Amino acid sequence: MTHLARTRPASGALVRRVVGTPAEVAATVALVRDSGRLLSMTRPQQLPDGHRVTVTIRFLNPRPIRAHRSRRGLAIAVPAVGVVAVTGYLAVQLVRAVIAVLPLIAGGVLVLTVIAVLLRRSSGRCCPGLHCPGCHH
């Protein structure tokens, strides 16, 4: 198993000690070298256990370390969720208010319909059974 140990960084570069089997260390060094970031490396040294080696490599940092993370997504999502919640609440309140007033509206429409029918029948030349002052019944 390859192990990268932290050591003191030098001028924008990272310094790591790679510990592992010779194949693992060679693969790690090849990966850094092929990416074009390898600056230098030490000669491999055999560890006392006889199976592992160690190499110290110096390479360019692949990405700058940012001290502050952006929370733009969270800053947009929270107000958007609040607007949706308030809109939903107001829609439910509007529907409840319309349902509560619906019998009054239906009664008013019924009264206006009856008045319109009575006015229409009484405006003609003949009397449909209701006596009006213009037919002399």
N, CA, C and O atoms as CSV, one atom per row, in Angstrom:
chain,resi,resn,atom,element,x,y,z
A,1,MET,N,N,0.847,-1.173,0.000
A,1,MET,CA,C,0.000,0.000,0.000
A,1,MET,C,C,0.893,1.237,0.000
A,1,MET,O,O,1.828,1.339,0.795
A,2,THR,N,N,0.600,2.165,-0.889
A,2,THR,CA,C,1.388,3.380,-1.004
A,2,THR,C,C,0.921,4.378,0.035
A,2,THR,O,O,-0.274,4.502,0.305
A,3,HIS,N,N,1.874,5.087,0.614
A,3,HIS,CA,C,1.559,6.066,1.642
A,3,HIS,C,C,2.240,7.382,1.294
A,3,HIS,O,O,3.450,7.409,1.066
A,4,LEU,N,N,1.471,8.488,1.250
A,4,LEU,CA,C,2.041,9.816,1.004
A,4,LEU,C,C,2.109,10.545,2.331
A,4,LEU,O,O,1.076,10.868,2.917
A,5,ALA,N,N,3.314,10.808,2.810
A,5,ALA,CA,C,3.494,11.514,4.074
A,5,ALA,C,C,3.757,12.981,3.798
A,5,ALA,O,O,4.491,13.316,2.868
A,6,ARG,N,N,3.164,13.859,4.597
A,6,ARG,CA,C,3.360,15.300,4.424
A,6,ARG,C,C,4.735,15.704,4.962
A,6,ARG,O,O,5.163,15.274,6.033
A,7,THR,N,N,5.394,16.530,4.189
A,7,THR,CA,C,6.610,17.182,4.657
A,7,THR,C,C,6.475,18.662,4.358
A,7,THR,O,O,5.433,19.097,3.868
A,8,ARG,N,N,7.488,19.430,4.636
A,8,ARG,CA,C,7.410,20.884,4.489
A,8,ARG,C,C,7.321,21.299,3.011
A,8,ARG,O,O,8.207,20.945,2.232
A,9,PRO,N,N,6.258,22.053,2.596
A,9,PRO,CA,C,6.159,22.495,1.206
A,9,PRO,C,C,7.175,23.590,0.896
A,9,PRO,O,O,7.547,24.369,1.774
A,10,ALA,N,N,7.622,23.644,-0.366
A,10,ALA,CA,C,8.604,24.650,-0.770
A,10,ALA,C,C,8.091,25.440,-1.959
A,10,ALA,O,O,7.854,24.872,-3.025
A,11,SER,N,N,7.918,26.729,-1.791
A,11,SER,CA,C,7.584,27.705,-2.834
A,11,SER,C,C,6.549,27.232,-3.857
A,11,SER,O,O,6.879,27.061,-5.031
A,12,GLY,N,N,5.333,27.024,-3.437
A,12,GLY,CA,C,4.249,26.660,-4.350
A,12,GLY,C,C,4.260,25.207,-4.761
A,12,GLY,O,O,3.410,24.783,-5.545
A,13,ALA,N,N,5.189,24.443,-4.259
A,13,ALA,CA,C,5.264,23.024,-4.598
A,13,ALA,C,C,4.932,22.205,-3.357
A,13,ALA,O,O,5.094,22.663,-2.226
A,14,LEU,N,N,4.469,20.994,-3.594
A,14,LEU,CA,C,4.195,20.070,-2.498
A,14,LEU,C,C,5.325,19.056,-2.426
A,14,LEU,O,O,5.870,18.645,-3.450
A,15,VAL,N,N,5.669,18.660,-1.218
A,15,VAL,CA,C,6.691,17.645,-1.003
A,15,VAL,C,C,6.034,16.505,-0.242
A,15,VAL,O,O,5.465,16.710,0.830
A,16,ARG,N,N,6.113,15.310,-0.796
A,16,ARG,CA,C,5.504,14.135,-0.170
A,16,ARG,C,C,6.490,12.981,-0.171
A,16,ARG,O,O,7.269,12.807,-1.108
A,17,ARG,N,N,6.440,12.202,0.889
A,17,ARG,CA,C,7.230,10.984,0.956
A,17,ARG,C,C,6.313,9.830,0.597
A,17,ARG,O,O,5.270,9.648,1.226
A,18,VAL,N,N,6.683,9.059,-0.394
A,18,VAL,CA,C,5.881,7.937,-0.871
A,18,VAL,C,C,6.488,6.667,-0.293
A,18,VAL,O,O,7.680,6.408,-0.454
A,19,VAL,N,N,5.654,5.873,0.385
A,19,VAL,CA,C,6.099,4.627,1.004
A,19,VAL,C,C,5.222,3.510,0.483
A,19,VAL,O,O,3.997,3.626,0.493
A,20,GLY,N,N,5.838,2.422,0.023
A,20,GLY,CA,C,5.079,1.283,-0.459
A,20,GLY,C,C,5.991,0.255,-1.098
A,20,GLY,O,O,7.215,0.344,-0.997
A,21,THR,N,N,5.390,-0.714,-1.751
A,21,THR,CA,C,6.198,-1.702,-2.479
A,21,THR,C,C,6.858,-0.996,-3.654
A,21,THR,O,O,6.397,0.068,-4.068
A,22,PRO,N,N,7.936,-1.571,-4.202
A,22,PRO,CA,C,8.580,-0.904,-5.341
A,22,PRO,C,C,7.626,-0.642,-6.504
A,22,PRO,O,O,7.736,0.394,-7.160
A,23,ALA,N,N,6.698,-1.551,-6.773
A,23,ALA,CA,C,5.743,-1.354,-7.869
A,23,ALA,C,C,4.779,-0.211,-7.567
A,23,ALA,O,O,4.466,0.589,-8.449
A,24,GLU,N,N,4.314,-0.134,-6.336
A,24,GLU,CA,C,3.394,0.936,-5.954
A,24,GLU,C,C,4.073,2.302,-6.022
A,24,GLU,O,O,3.495,3.266,-6.523
A,25,VAL,N,N,5.293,2.374,-5.518
A,25,VAL,CA,C,6.020,3.645,-5.539
A,25,VAL,C,C,6.304,4.061,-6.980
A,25,VAL,O,O,6.151,5.232,-7.327
A,26,ALA,N,N,6.717,3.109,-7.821
A,26,ALA,CA,C,6.992,3.422,-9.224
A,26,ALA,C,C,5.733,3.911,-9.929
A,26,ALA,O,O,5.801,4.836,-10.738
A,27,ALA,N,N,4.580,3.300,-9.634
A,27,ALA,CA,C,3.324,3.719,-10.256
A,27,ALA,C,C,2.932,5.121,-9.802
A,27,ALA,O,O,2.452,5.918,-10.609
A,28,THR,N,N,3.128,5.429,-8.533
A,28,THR,CA,C,2.788,6.761,-8.020
A,28,THR,C,C,3.677,7.826,-8.643
A,28,THR,O,O,3.196,8.883,-9.051
A,29,VAL,N,N,4.984,7.546,-8.716
A,29,VAL,CA,C,5.908,8.510,-9.316
A,29,VAL,C,C,5.592,8.688,-10.798
A,29,VAL,O,O,5.639,9.808,-11.306
A,30,ALA,N,N,5.268,7.596,-11.498
A,30,ALA,CA,C,4.929,7.684,-12.922
A,30,ALA,C,C,3.661,8.513,-13.138
A,30,ALA,O,O,3.566,9.268,-14.106
A,31,LEU,N,N,2.701,8.371,-12.244
A,31,LEU,CA,C,1.457,9.135,-12.355
A,31,LEU,C,C,1.725,10.636,-12.243
A,31,LEU,O,O,1.203,11.428,-13.028
A,32,VAL,N,N,2.536,11.015,-11.266
A,32,VAL,CA,C,2.852,12.438,-11.078
A,32,VAL,C,C,3.704,12.941,-12.245
A,32,VAL,O,O,3.489,14.047,-12.740
A,33,ARG,N,N,4.673,12.128,-12.684
A,33,ARG,CA,C,5.548,12.522,-13.797
A,33,ARG,C,C,4.740,12.686,-15.086
A,33,ARG,O,O,4.949,13.650,-15.823
A,34,ASP,N,N,3.820,11.758,-15.368
A,34,ASP,CA,C,3.016,11.827,-16.595
A,34,ASP,C,C,2.048,13.002,-16.596
A,34,ASP,O,O,1.649,13.482,-17.657
A,35,SER,N,N,1.671,13.464,-15.407
A,35,SER,CA,C,0.765,14.624,-15.349
A,35,SER,C,C,1.525,15.927,-15.588
A,35,SER,O,O,0.913,16.986,-15.724
A,36,GLY,N,N,2.886,15.851,-15.641
A,36,GLY,CA,C,3.679,17.044,-15.907
A,36,GLY,C,C,3.908,17.905,-14.688
A,36,GLY,O,O,4.306,19.062,-14.826
A,37,ARG,N,N,3.668,17.375,-13.480
A,37,ARG,CA,C,3.812,18.168,-12.267
A,37,ARG,C,C,5.036,17.799,-11.438
A,37,ARG,O,O,5.319,18.475,-10.449
A,38,LEU,N,N,5.762,16.764,-11.800
A,38,LEU,CA,C,6.919,16.319,-11.025
A,38,LEU,C,C,8.069,17.307,-11.179
A,38,LEU,O,O,8.478,17.628,-12.295
A,39,LEU,N,N,8.586,17.787,-10.049
A,39,LEU,CA,C,9.724,18.701,-10.056
A,39,LEU,C,C,11.021,17.968,-9.742
A,39,LEU,O,O,12.032,18.172,-10.413
A,40,SER,N,N,10.991,17.110,-8.713
A,40,SER,CA,C,12.182,16.343,-8.354
A,40,SER,C,C,11.794,15.165,-7.482
A,40,SER,O,O,10.684,15.094,-6.954
A,41,MET,N,N,12.754,14.225,-7.341
A,41,MET,CA,C,12.524,13.077,-6.465
A,41,MET,C,C,13.872,12.567,-5.963
A,41,MET,O,O,14.905,12.777,-6.598
A,42,THR,N,N,13.843,11.893,-4.812
A,42,THR,CA,C,15.064,11.303,-4.264
A,42,THR,C,C,15.195,9.872,-4.753
A,42,THR,O,O,14.263,9.308,-5.326
A,43,ARG,N,N,16.367,9.296,-4.519
A,43,ARG,CA,C,16.568,7.887,-4.882
A,43,ARG,C,C,15.740,7.013,-3.950
A,43,ARG,O,O,15.597,7.341,-2.772
A,44,PRO,N,N,15.190,5.903,-4.449
A,44,PRO,CA,C,14.439,4.989,-3.578
A,44,PRO,C,C,15.354,4.397,-2.502
A,44,PRO,O,O,16.501,4.044,-2.775
A,45,GLN,N,N,14.842,4.297,-1.299
A,45,GLN,CA,C,15.585,3.711,-0.180
A,45,GLN,C,C,14.793,2.542,0.375
A,45,GLN,O,O,13.584,2.652,0.583
A,46,GLN,N,N,15.454,1.442,0.614
A,46,GLN,CA,C,14.824,0.240,1.147
A,46,GLN,C,C,14.537,0.451,2.632
A,46,GLN,O,O,15.397,0.940,3.365
A,47,LEU,N,N,13.342,0.089,3.078
A,47,LEU,CA,C,12.993,0.174,4.488
A,47,LEU,C,C,13.460,-1.104,5.192
A,47,LEU,O,O,13.672,-2.122,4.533
A,48,PRO,N,N,13.625,-1.070,6.515
A,48,PRO,CA,C,14.144,-2.228,7.245
A,48,PRO,C,C,13.316,-3.501,7.102
A,48,PRO,O,O,13.847,-4.599,7.272
A,49,ASP,N,N,12.005,-3.375,6.788
A,49,ASP,CA,C,11.191,-4.592,6.666
A,49,ASP,C,C,11.556,-5.403,5.421
A,49,ASP,O,O,11.188,-6.574,5.332
A,50,GLY,N,N,12.265,-4.815,4.466
A,50,GLY,CA,C,12.734,-5.518,3.285
A,50,GLY,C,C,11.740,-5.591,2.136
A,50,GLY,O,O,12.117,-5.989,1.034
A,51,HIS,N,N,10.484,-5.219,2.357
A,51,HIS,CA,C,9.461,-5.315,1.304
A,51,HIS,C,C,9.041,-3.951,0.757
A,51,HIS,O,O,8.478,-3.856,-0.334
A,52,ARG,N,N,9.318,-2.904,1.521
A,52,ARG,CA,C,8.858,-1.580,1.112
A,52,ARG,C,C,10.034,-0.658,0.863
A,52,ARG,O,O,11.137,-0.844,1.379
A,53,VAL,N,N,9.739,0.375,0.024
A,53,VAL,CA,C,10.737,1.409,-0.265
A,53,VAL,C,C,10.107,2.768,-0.012
A,53,VAL,O,O,8.887,2.883,0.104
A,54,THR,N,N,10.946,3.800,0.074
A,54,THR,CA,C,10.460,5.157,0.270
A,54,THR,C,C,11.166,6.094,-0.699
A,54,THR,O,O,12.353,5.940,-0.986
A,55,VAL,N,N,10.409,7.073,-1.197
A,55,VAL,CA,C,10.923,8.094,-2.102
A,55,VAL,C,C,10.262,9.407,-1.699
A,55,VAL,O,O,9.073,9.441,-1.381
A,56,THR,N,N,11.040,10.488,-1.714
A,56,THR,CA,C,10.471,11.807,-1.460
A,56,THR,C,C,10.351,12.515,-2.809
A,56,THR,O,O,11.333,12.650,-3.538
A,57,ILE,N,N,9.138,12.964,-3.132
A,57,ILE,CA,C,8.915,13.644,-4.405
A,57,ILE,C,C,8.483,15.082,-4.140
A,57,ILE,O,O,7.823,15.376,-3.145
A,58,ARG,N,N,8.865,15.953,-5.038
A,58,ARG,CA,C,8.451,17.356,-4.999
A,58,ARG,C,C,7.710,17.641,-6.298
A,58,ARG,O,O,8.254,17.428,-7.381
A,59,PHE,N,N,6.466,18.125,-6.197
A,59,PHE,CA,C,5.651,18.344,-7.395
A,59,PHE,C,C,4.778,19.570,-7.229
A,59,PHE,O,O,4.551,20.046,-6.116
A,60,LEU,N,N,4.289,20.075,-8.358
A,60,LEU,CA,C,3.418,21.258,-8.351
A,60,LEU,C,C,2.055,20.904,-7.800
A,60,LEU,O,O,1.540,19.809,-8.025
A,61,ASN,N,N,1.486,21.834,-7.084
A,61,ASN,CA,C,0.149,21.650,-6.524
A,61,ASN,C,C,-0.860,21.582,-7.672
A,61,ASN,O,O,-0.886,22.489,-8.504
A,62,PRO,N,N,-1.703,20.525,-7.747
A,62,PRO,CA,C,-2.638,20.402,-8.863
A,62,PRO,C,C,-3.730,21.457,-8.859
A,62,PRO,O,O,-4.256,21.796,-9.919
A,63,ARG,N,N,-4.079,21.978,-7.706
A,63,ARG,CA,C,-5.118,23.001,-7.616
A,63,ARG,C,C,-4.819,23.884,-6.416
A,63,ARG,O,O,-4.324,23.399,-5.399
A,64,PRO,N,N,-5.107,25.151,-6.522
A,64,PRO,CA,C,-4.858,26.026,-5.374
A,64,PRO,C,C,-5.833,25.714,-4.242
A,64,PRO,O,O,-6.984,25.348,-4.477
A,65,ILE,N,N,-5.358,25.862,-3.037
A,65,ILE,CA,C,-6.197,25.604,-1.869
A,65,ILE,C,C,-6.977,26.877,-1.565
A,65,ILE,O,O,-6.392,27.944,-1.380
A,66,ARG,N,N,-8.288,26.760,-1.514
A,66,ARG,CA,C,-9.139,27.910,-1.218
A,66,ARG,C,C,-9.479,27.908,0.262
A,66,ARG,O,O,-9.856,26.882,0.827
A,67,ALA,N,N,-9.343,29.055,0.868
A,67,ALA,CA,C,-9.632,29.165,2.292
A,67,ALA,C,C,-11.126,29.320,2.541
A,67,ALA,O,O,-11.604,28.997,3.628
A,68,HIS,N,N,-11.860,29.802,1.569
A,68,HIS,CA,C,-13.288,30.076,1.749
A,68,HIS,C,C,-14.072,29.362,0.668
A,68,HIS,O,O,-13.775,29.490,-0.520
A,69,ARG,N,N,-15.066,28.616,1.086
A,69,ARG,CA,C,-15.944,27.953,0.123
A,69,ARG,C,C,-17.126,28.847,-0.197
A,69,ARG,O,O,-17.667,29.534,0.670
A,70,SER,N,N,-17.508,28.820,-1.450
A,70,SER,CA,C,-18.649,29.624,-1.878
A,70,SER,C,C,-19.947,28.929,-1.482
A,70,SER,O,O,-20.075,27.711,-1.613
A,71,ARG,N,N,-20.889,29.699,-1.005
A,71,ARG,CA,C,-22.199,29.149,-0.637
A,71,ARG,C,C,-23.288,29.796,-1.472
A,71,ARG,O,O,-24.389,30.049,-0.983
A,72,ARG,N,N,-22.978,30.060,-2.730
A,72,ARG,CA,C,-23.922,30.724,-3.611
A,72,ARG,C,C,-25.183,29.884,-3.807
A,72,ARG,O,O,-26.292,30.420,-3.797
A,73,GLY,N,N,-25.023,28.578,-3.985
A,73,GLY,CA,C,-26.182,27.720,-4.197
A,73,GLY,C,C,-27.124,27.742,-3.014
A,73,GLY,O,O,-28.341,27.804,-3.185
A,74,LEU,N,N,-26.571,27.692,-1.815
A,74,LEU,CA,C,-27.389,27.734,-0.607
A,74,LEU,C,C,-28.056,29.092,-0.458
A,74,LEU,O,O,-29.205,29.177,-0.023
A,75,ALA,N,N,-27.342,30.155,-0.818
A,75,ALA,CA,C,-27.896,31.503,-0.699
A,75,ALA,C,C,-29.052,31.717,-1.666
A,75,ALA,O,O,-29.918,32.554,-1.410
A,76,ILE,N,N,-29.085,30.986,-2.762
A,76,ILE,CA,C,-30.176,31.097,-3.723
A,76,ILE,C,C,-31.308,30.143,-3.356
A,76,ILE,O,O,-32.478,30.495,-3.505
A,77,ALA,N,N,-30.986,28.962,-2.886
A,77,ALA,CA,C,-31.990,27.934,-2.625
A,77,ALA,C,C,-32.894,28.285,-1.448
A,77,ALA,O,O,-34.101,28.055,-1.514
A,78,VAL,N,N,-32.339,28.832,-0.381
A,78,VAL,CA,C,-33.148,29.119,0.808
A,78,VAL,C,C,-34.243,30.147,0.515
A,78,VAL,O,O,-35.396,29.891,0.860
A,79,PRO,N,N,-33.946,31.303,-0.106
A,79,PRO,CA,C,-35.045,32.232,-0.422
A,79,PRO,C,C,-36.039,31.663,-1.438
A,79,PRO,O,O,-37.233,31.954,-1.366
A,80,ALA,N,N,-35.552,30.857,-2.381
A,80,ALA,CA,C,-36.459,30.271,-3.369
A,80,ALA,C,C,-37.446,29.325,-2.700
A,80,ALA,O,O,-38.632,29.334,-3.031
A,81,VAL,N,N,-36.975,28.514,-1.767
A,81,VAL,CA,C,-37.861,27.602,-1.041
A,81,VAL,C,C,-38.853,28.407,-0.211
A,81,VAL,O,O,-40.021,28.034,-0.107
A,82,GLY,N,N,-38.397,29.508,0.381
A,82,GLY,CA,C,-39.298,30.362,1.168
A,82,GLY,C,C,-40.392,30.970,0.314
A,82,GLY,O,O,-41.549,31.019,0.730
A,83,VAL,N,N,-40.040,31.436,-0.877
A,83,VAL,CA,C,-41.040,32.024,-1.786
A,83,VAL,C,C,-42.065,30.981,-2.198
A,83,VAL,O,O,-43.260,31.272,-2.234
A,84,VAL,N,N,-41.618,29.773,-2.510
A,84,VAL,CA,C,-42.546,28.700,-2.893
A,84,VAL,C,C,-43.471,28.356,-1.732
A,84,VAL,O,O,-44.667,28.148,-1.934
A,85,ALA,N,N,-42.929,28.295,-0.519
A,85,ALA,CA,C,-43.751,27.964,0.651
A,85,ALA,C,C,-44.799,29.044,0.911
A,85,ALA,O,O,-45.956,28.723,1.183
A,86,VAL,N,N,-44.417,30.311,0.832
A,86,VAL,CA,C,-45.368,31.407,1.073
A,86,VAL,C,C,-46.439,31.425,-0.014
A,86,VAL,O,O,-47.614,31.642,0.282
A,87,THR,N,N,-46.049,31.200,-1.264
A,87,THR,CA,C,-47.015,31.168,-2.360
A,87,THR,C,C,-48.026,30.043,-2.167
A,87,THR,O,O,-49.225,30.238,-2.367
A,88,GLY,N,N,-47.544,28.876,-1.781
A,88,GLY,CA,C,-48.446,27.747,-1.522
A,88,GLY,C,C,-49.404,28.035,-0.381
A,88,GLY,O,O,-50.593,27.732,-0.474
A,89,TYR,N,N,-48.891,28.623,0.700
A,89,TYR,CA,C,-49.740,28.960,1.843
A,89,TYR,C,C,-50.837,29.951,1.449
A,89,TYR,O,O,-51.999,29.783,1.816
A,90,LEU,N,N,-50.451,30.990,0.695
A,90,LEU,CA,C,-51.442,31.984,0.278
A,90,LEU,C,C,-52.483,31.388,-0.678
A,90,LEU,O,O,-53.653,31.768,-0.630
A,91,ALA,N,N,-52.067,30.463,-1.541
A,91,ALA,CA,C,-53.012,29.805,-2.448
A,91,ALA,C,C,-54.024,28.977,-1.660
A,91,ALA,O,O,-55.212,28.984,-1.983
A,92,VAL,N,N,-53.572,28.273,-0.643
A,92,VAL,CA,C,-54.479,27.470,0.192
A,92,VAL,C,C,-55.453,28.396,0.921
A,92,VAL,O,O,-56.642,28.089,1.001
A,93,GLN,N,N,-54.975,29.514,1.450
A,93,GLN,CA,C,-55.865,30.449,2.144
A,93,GLN,C,C,-56.906,31.039,1.202
A,93,GLN,O,O,-58.056,31.226,1.597
A,94,LEU,N,N,-56.521,31.336,-0.042
A,94,LEU,CA,C,-57.469,31.865,-1.025
A,94,LEU,C,C,-58.552,30.840,-1.347
A,94,LEU,O,O,-59.731,31.186,-1.417
A,95,VAL,N,N,-58.165,29.598,-1.541
A,95,VAL,CA,C,-59.149,28.546,-1.836
A,95,VAL,C,C,-60.106,28.372,-0.658
A,95,VAL,O,O,-61.312,28.229,-0.861
A,96,ARG,N,N,-59.585,28.383,0.566
A,96,ARG,CA,C,-60.466,28.250,1.749
A,96,ARG,C,C,-61.441,29.417,1.847
A,96,ARG,O,O,-62.605,29.217,2.195
A,97,ALA,N,N,-60.986,30.633,1.545
A,97,ALA,CA,C,-61.863,31.803,1.608
A,97,ALA,C,C,-62.967,31.718,0.556
A,97,ALA,O,O,-64.120,32.049,0.835
A,98,VAL,N,N,-62.614,31.274,-0.658
A,98,VAL,CA,C,-63.625,31.141,-1.718
A,98,VAL,C,C,-64.647,30.076,-1.341
A,98,VAL,O,O,-65.843,30.265,-1.564
A,99,ILE,N,N,-64.196,28.963,-0.774
A,99,ILE,CA,C,-65.129,27.904,-0.374
A,99,ILE,C,C,-66.052,28.391,0.743
A,99,ILE,O,O,-67.229,28.032,0.770
A,100,ALA,N,N,-65.534,29.198,1.659
A,100,ALA,CA,C,-66.356,29.707,2.761
A,100,ALA,C,C,-67.420,30.684,2.260
A,100,ALA,O,O,-68.508,30.739,2.834
A,101,VAL,N,N,-67.142,31.448,1.215
A,101,VAL,CA,C,-68.065,32.466,0.713
A,101,VAL,C,C,-68.945,31.917,-0.409
A,101,VAL,O,O,-69.874,32.597,-0.846
A,102,LEU,N,N,-68.675,30.716,-0.878
A,102,LEU,CA,C,-69.406,30.143,-2.009
A,102,LEU,C,C,-70.925,30.089,-1.806
A,102,LEU,O,O,-71.648,30.413,-2.748
A,103,PRO,N,N,-71.455,29.701,-0.642
A,103,PRO,CA,C,-72.929,29.728,-0.485
A,103,PRO,C,C,-73.522,31.129,-0.647
A,103,PRO,O,O,-74.603,31.269,-1.218
A,104,LEU,N,N,-72.849,32.154,-0.162
A,104,LEU,CA,C,-73.354,33.518,-0.321
A,104,LEU,C,C,-73.359,33.932,-1.786
A,104,LEU,O,O,-74.299,34.574,-2.255
A,105,ILE,N,N,-72.313,33.565,-2.499
A,105,ILE,CA,C,-72.241,33.898,-3.922
A,105,ILE,C,C,-73.342,33.177,-4.689
A,105,ILE,O,O,-73.990,33.774,-5.549
A,106,ALA,N,N,-73.562,31.888,-4.385
A,106,ALA,CA,C,-74.603,31.126,-5.070
A,106,ALA,C,C,-75.990,31.701,-4.770
A,106,ALA,O,O,-76.837,31.774,-5.660
A,107,GLY,N,N,-76.223,32.107,-3.522
A,107,GLY,CA,C,-77.515,32.717,-3.168
A,107,GLY,C,C,-77.723,34.019,-3.907
A,107,GLY,O,O,-78.822,34.278,-4.397
A,108,GLY,N,N,-76.692,34.845,-3.999
A,108,GLY,CA,C,-76.815,36.113,-4.720
A,108,GLY,C,C,-77.100,35.895,-6.196
A,108,GLY,O,O,-77.914,36.611,-6.779
A,109,VAL,N,N,-76.440,34.915,-6.812
A,109,VAL,CA,C,-76.690,34.616,-8.228
A,109,VAL,C,C,-78.119,34.121,-8.421
A,109,VAL,O,O,-78.769,34.491,-9.398
A,110,LEU,N,N,-78.618,33.296,-7.512
A,110,LEU,CA,C,-79.995,32.794,-7.612
A,110,LEU,C,C,-81.009,33.936,-7.510
A,110,LEU,O,O,-81.966,33.979,-8.283
A,111,VAL,N,N,-80.813,34.852,-6.575
A,111,VAL,CA,C,-81.729,35.988,-6.419
A,111,VAL,C,C,-81.698,36.865,-7.672
A,111,VAL,O,O,-82.751,37.291,-8.144
A,112,LEU,N,N,-80.524,37.139,-8.214
A,112,LEU,CA,C,-80.432,37.948,-9.425
A,112,LEU,C,C,-81.077,37.261,-10.622
A,112,LEU,O,O,-81.669,37.924,-11.473
A,113,THR,N,N,-80.966,35.923,-10.694
A,113,THR,CA,C,-81.598,35.181,-11.785
A,113,THR,C,C,-83.124,35.275,-11.691
A,113,THR,O,O,-83.798,35.480,-12.701
A,114,VAL,N,N,-83.658,35.127,-10.495
A,114,VAL,CA,C,-85.122,35.225,-10.314
A,114,VAL,C,C,-85.604,36.629,-10.674
A,114,VAL,O,O,-86.628,36.772,-11.342
A,115,ILE,N,N,-84.899,37.645,-10.252
A,115,ILE,CA,C,-85.298,39.027,-10.573
A,115,ILE,C,C,-85.245,39.246,-12.084
A,115,ILE,O,O,-86.139,39.882,-12.642
A,116,ALA,N,N,-84.220,38.734,-12.751
A,116,ALA,CA,C,-84.112,38.900,-14.201
A,116,ALA,C,C,-85.253,38.205,-14.919
A,116,ALA,O,O,-85.791,38.746,-15.885
A,117,VAL,N,N,-85.633,37.015,-14.467
A,117,VAL,CA,C,-86.748,36.293,-15.108
A,117,VAL,C,C,-88.050,37.059,-14.906
A,117,VAL,O,O,-88.832,37.179,-15.850
A,118,LEU,N,N,-88.305,37.573,-13.726
A,118,LEU,CA,C,-89.540,38.313,-13.462
A,118,LEU,C,C,-89.590,39.616,-14.263
A,118,LEU,O,O,-90.657,39.995,-14.745
A,119,LEU,N,N,-88.468,40.300,-14.412
A,119,LEU,CA,C,-88.463,41.536,-15.173
A,119,LEU,C,C,-88.657,41.267,-16.662
A,119,LEU,O,O,-89.282,42.069,-17.355
A,120,ARG,N,N,-88.141,40.173,-17.153
A,120,ARG,CA,C,-88.268,39.851,-18.575
A,120,ARG,C,C,-89.715,39.497,-18.918
A,120,ARG,O,O,-90.230,39.913,-19.956
A,121,ARG,N,N,-90.350,38.750,-18.069
A,121,ARG,CA,C,-91.733,38.344,-18.341
A,121,ARG,C,C,-92.688,39.533,-18.264
A,121,ARG,O,O,-93.663,39.590,-19.014
A,122,SER,N,N,-92.430,40.452,-17.394
A,122,SER,CA,C,-93.372,41.559,-17.229
A,122,SER,C,C,-93.159,42.657,-18.271
A,122,SER,O,O,-93.962,43.587,-18.343
A,123,SER,N,N,-92.106,42.577,-19.076
A,123,SER,CA,C,-91.864,43.639,-20.035
A,123,SER,C,C,-92.568,43.396,-21.371
A,123,SER,O,O,-92.565,44.286,-22.222
A,124,GLY,N,N,-93.163,42.240,-21.581
A,124,GLY,CA,C,-93.825,41.960,-22.855
A,124,GLY,C,C,-95.219,42.567,-22.926
A,124,GLY,O,O,-95.664,43.180,-21.955
A,125,ARG,N,N,-95.960,42.408,-24.105
A,125,ARG,CA,C,-97.293,42.976,-24.291
A,125,ARG,C,C,-98.368,42.148,-23.604
A,125,ARG,O,O,-99.384,42.694,-23.173
A,126,CYS,N,N,-98.165,40.871,-23.496
A,126,CYS,CA,C,-99.194,40.056,-22.855
A,126,CYS,C,C,-98.773,39.723,-21.446
A,126,CYS,O,O,-97.588,39.716,-21.114
A,127,CYS,N,N,-99.735,39.455,-20.649
A,127,CYS,CA,C,-99.497,39.134,-19.251
A,127,CYS,C,C,-99.453,37.620,-19.117
A,127,CYS,O,O,-100.428,36.970,-19.494
A,128,PRO,N,N,-98.375,37.012,-18.599
A,128,PRO,CA,C,-98.255,35.564,-18.502
A,128,PRO,C,C,-98.934,34.999,-17.265
A,128,PRO,O,O,-98.593,33.891,-16.852
A,129,GLY,N,N,-99.835,35.674,-16.681
A,129,GLY,CA,C,-100.529,35.177,-15.510
A,129,GLY,C,C,-100.295,36.059,-14.312
A,129,GLY,O,O,-101.089,36.048,-13.372
A,130,LEU,N,N,-99.248,36.804,-14.323
A,130,LEU,CA,C,-99.011,37.748,-13.237
A,130,LEU,C,C,-99.620,39.080,-13.673
A,130,LEU,O,O,-99.369,39.562,-14.778
A,131,HIS,N,N,-100.391,39.641,-12.818
A,131,HIS,CA,C,-101.057,40.910,-13.190
A,131,HIS,C,C,-100.104,42.064,-13.031
A,131,HIS,O,O,-99.432,42.220,-12.011
A,132,CYS,N,N,-100.068,42.864,-14.068
A,132,CYS,CA,C,-99.198,44.035,-14.050
A,132,CYS,C,C,-100.033,45.255,-14.364
A,132,CYS,O,O,-101.133,45.131,-14.903
A,133,PRO,N,N,-99.536,46.419,-14.041
A,133,PRO,CA,C,-100.354,47.621,-14.247
A,133,PRO,C,C,-100.576,47.949,-15.728
A,133,PRO,O,O,-101.479,48.729,-16.031
A,134,GLY,N,N,-99.803,47.397,-16.660
A,134,GLY,CA,C,-99.947,47.782,-18.057
A,134,GLY,C,C,-100.922,46.940,-18.843
A,134,GLY,O,O,-101.253,47.326,-19.965
A,135,CYS,N,N,-101.413,45.809,-18.340
A,135,CYS,CA,C,-102.279,44.933,-19.141
A,135,CYS,C,C,-103.755,45.119,-18.815
A,135,CYS,O,O,-104.589,44.579,-19.543
A,136,HIS,N,N,-104.120,45.829,-17.797
A,136,HIS,CA,C,-105.504,46.091,-17.368
A,136,HIS,C,C,-106.271,44.815,-17.075
A,136,HIS,O,O,-107.434,44.722,-17.467
A,137,HIS,N,N,-105.719,43.881,-16.446
A,137,HIS,CA,C,-106.431,42.668,-16.024
A,137,HIS,C,C,-107.125,42.899,-14.743
A,137,HIS,O,O,-107.780,41.995,-14.224
